[in-house]
Amino acid sequence: MITRIEGTLERIGEDRALLAVGAVGYEVSIPAADVQRLQERVGEVVVLHTLHYLESQGQGSSFWPRLIGFQTEADREFFELITSVKGIGVRRALRALTIPFPRVAEAIVRKDLGTLVALPEIGRKTAETMVLELRDKVERHAMRSGGAPAAAPTAAPRKRAPASKGGRSGSTASTSASAAQPTGAPTISASAVLDAVQVLVQLGENRLDARSLIDSALEREPEIASADALVAAALALKGVAR
């Protein structure tokens, strides 16, 4: 089983990438949501987390080995959940997932059928089935679009540029990295957000309302760093004294 591949990204097509690994070129299918991001990295060394499967040809008379590549292990895991839904095969899922996976997970958790139906090849019945079968399974993936930032795509380490005279390069890099940090981004971990949601559920909130309260609390106070503080902030929003 091939689960990871690292190589130079030579070309991106409509639904696949070509990676050069030494003298061997690997054709890897990619989700529609990743096409544009990967196009910007052509010529770089990238790491893709892969699924290896057999694709039926000629109505099942023969099978071809295929690789599907994802930028993170979490994306690969989410894709496997999506393809566990009846009627959503591998090829259909690759075409349907045109927006970042955390946003799809968020739509499932929130029962946002409008967003799901807007995906290619996903009708209302399929969207309802996705919510029914996956809502309790994809919450931690949804957190990547709200409670905690998504993991950055894996890439091979690059060589460090030599320091300029006066030793200012380190200072410049530090300043640039600091400037790149998003303002108001939540600092709390995904596991702490899940804990806070669970506490609100135990206090009588349904899971959807609990998640909505948590999201609102994080929008108002992104510096919250613990589950207890997040629960307190969510209850305060609802006007409940702790």
C-alpha positions in Angstrom: 0.0 0.0 0.0 1.4 3.4 -1.0 0.5 6.0 1.6 2.9 8.8 1.0 4.8 10.1 -2.0 7.4 12.9 -2.2 8.7 14.3 -5.5 9.0 17.3 -7.8 5.6 18.5 -9.0 6.1 18.7 -12.7 2.6 19.3 -14.0 -1.0 19.8 -12.9 -3.9 18.7 -15.1 -7.6 19.1 -14.7 -7.9 16.4 -12.1 -4.4 15.0 -11.7 -0.8 15.8 -10.9 2.5 14.4 -12.2 5.3 13.9 -9.6 8.8 13.0 -10.6 10.4 10.8 -8.0 13.9 10.1 -9.2 13.6 8.7 -12.7 10.0 7.6 -12.2 7.0 9.8 -12.9 3.8 9.1 -10.8 0.4 10.2 -12.0 -1.7 11.1 -8.9 -5.4 12.0 -9.0 -6.2 15.0 -6.9 -9.5 16.5 -5.5 -10.9 19.5 -7.5 -10.4 21.8 -4.4 -6.6 21.2 -4.6 -6.0 21.9 -8.3 -5.4 25.7 -8.0 -3.3 25.5 -4.9 -1.0 22.9 -6.4 -0.8 24.8 -9.7 1.0 27.5 -7.7 3.6 24.9 -6.6 4.6 23.4 -9.9 8.4 23.0 -9.9 8.6 22.5 -6.1 9.2 19.4 -4.1 5.9 18.4 -2.4 4.6 15.6 -0.2 1.2 14.0 -1.0 -0.5 11.6 1.4 -2.0 9.0 -0.8 -4.8 6.4 -1.2 -4.0 3.4 -3.4 -7.1 1.8 -5.0 -8.1 -0.3 -8.0 -10.4 1.5 -10.6 -12.8 -0.7 -12.5 -12.6 -0.6 -16.3 -14.9 -2.1 -18.9 -17.8 -2.8 -16.5 -15.5 -4.7 -14.1 -13.7 -6.7 -16.7 -10.4 -5.3 -15.6 -8.9 -3.0 -12.9 -6.2 -0.3 -13.0 -4.2 0.7 -10.0 -4.7 4.4 -9.1 -3.2 6.9 -6.6 -5.1 9.8 -5.1 -3.0 12.5 -3.4 -4.0 14.8 -0.6 -2.1 17.7 1.0 -2.6 16.5 4.6 -3.4 13.2 6.3 -6.5 14.8 7.7 -7.8 15.5 4.2 -7.2 11.9 3.3 -9.1 10.7 6.3 -12.0 13.0 5.5 -12.1 11.8 1.9 -12.4 8.2 3.1 -15.4 9.2 5.2 -17.0 10.9 2.3 -16.6 7.8 0.1 -18.2 5.7 2.8 -21.5 7.3 2.0 -23.7 5.2 -0.3 -23.7 6.4 -3.8 -20.5 8.5 -3.5 -17.6 6.7 -5.2 -14.0 7.8 -5.5 -14.4 9.5 -8.9 -17.6 11.3 -7.9 -16.0 12.5 -4.6 -12.9 13.9 -6.5 -15.2 15.9 -8.7 -17.6 17.0 -6.0 -15.1 18.3 -3.5 -14.5 21.7 -5.1 -14.2 23.7 -1.8 -11.8 23.1 1.1 -12.6 19.9 3.0 -13.1 21.7 6.4 -15.8 23.8 4.8 -17.6 20.7 3.6 -17.3 19.2 7.1 -18.7 22.4 8.5 -21.7 22.2 6.2 -22.3 18.6 7.3 -22.1 19.5 11.0 -24.4 22.5 10.6 -26.9 20.6 8.3 -26.2 23.3 5.7 -27.8 21.5 2.7 -27.5 24.6 0.5 -23.7 24.4 0.6 -23.7 20.6 0.0 -26.2 20.7 -2.8 -24.1 23.4 -4.5 -21.2 20.9 -4.9 -21.1 19.2 -8.3 -23.0 15.9 -8.5 -24.4 16.2 -5.0 -28.2 16.3 -5.0 -30.5 17.0 -2.1 -31.0 13.3 -1.3 -27.3 12.7 -1.2 -26.7 15.8 0.9 -29.2 14.6 3.4 -27.6 11.2 3.5 -24.2 12.8 4.1 -25.6 14.8 7.1 -27.3 11.7 8.5 -24.3 9.4 8.2 -21.4 11.7 8.8 -22.5 14.5 11.1 -21.1 12.9 14.3 -17.9 11.7 12.5 -16.6 14.9 10.8 -16.8 17.4 13.7 -13.0 17.5 14.2 -12.5 18.1 10.5 -15.0 21.0 10.7 -12.9 22.5 13.6 -10.2 23.1 11.0 -12.3 25.9 9.5 -13.4 27.4 12.8 -12.1 26.4 16.2 -8.5 25.7 15.0 -6.6 26.4 11.9 -6.1 23.7 9.3 -2.8 22.0 9.1 -0.5 23.5 6.6 0.3 21.5 3.5 3.4 19.3 3.9 6.5 20.3 1.9 10.0 19.3 1.8 12.3 21.6 3.8 14.0 24.3 1.8 17.6 25.5 2.1 18.0 28.5 4.3 19.2 31.7 2.6 22.6 32.9 3.7 22.6 35.8 6.2 23.4 39.2 4.9 26.1 41.4 6.3 25.3 42.8 9.7 23.3 39.7 10.6 20.0 41.3 9.6 18.6 38.4 7.7 17.4 36.6 10.9 15.7 39.8 12.1 14.0 40.3 8.7 12.8 36.7 8.6 11.4 37.0 12.1 9.6 40.2 11.2 8.2 38.6 8.0 7.0 35.6 9.9 5.3 37.8 12.5 3.6 39.9 9.9 2.3 36.7 8.2 0.4 35.7 11.3 -3.3 36.3 10.9 -4.8 38.8 13.4 -7.6 37.6 15.6 -6.9 33.9 14.8 -8.1 31.5 17.5 -5.2 30.2 19.6 -7.2 27.4 21.3 -6.6 23.8 20.2 -9.2 21.7 18.3 -9.4 19.2 21.1 -10.2 22.0 23.6 -13.0 23.2 21.3 -14.4 19.7 21.1 -14.3 19.5 24.9 -16.1 22.8 25.3 -18.8 21.7 22.8 -19.3 18.4 24.8 -19.7 20.4 28.1 -22.4 22.5 26.6 -24.2 19.4 25.3 -24.0 17.9 28.8 -25.6 21.1 30.1 -28.6 20.6 27.8 -27.7 22.3 24.5 -28.2 20.3 21.3 -24.9 19.8 19.5 -25.6 22.3 16.7 -26.5 25.1 19.1 -23.5 24.3 21.2 -21.2 24.6 18.3 -22.8 27.8 17.2 -22.3 29.3 20.7 -18.7 28.2 20.7 -18.0 29.7 17.3 -19.6 33.0 18.4 -17.5 33.1 21.6 -14.3 32.5 19.6 -15.2 35.3 17.2 -15.7 37.7 20.1 -12.7 36.5 22.1 -10.1 34.7 19.8 -7.5 34.9 22.6 -9.3 32.2 24.6 -6.9 29.3 25.3 -8.8 26.8 27.4 -12.0 24.8 27.2 -13.2 26.1 30.6 -12.8 29.7 29.5 -14.5 28.9 26.2 -17.5 27.4 28.0 -17.7 30.4 30.3 -17.6 32.8 27.3 -20.3 30.8 25.5 -22.6 30.8 28.5 -22.1 34.5 28.9 -23.2 35.0 25.4 -26.4 33.2 26.3 -26.8 35.3 29.4 -26.2 32.5 31.8 -24.2 33.4 34.9 -21.6 30.8 35.9 
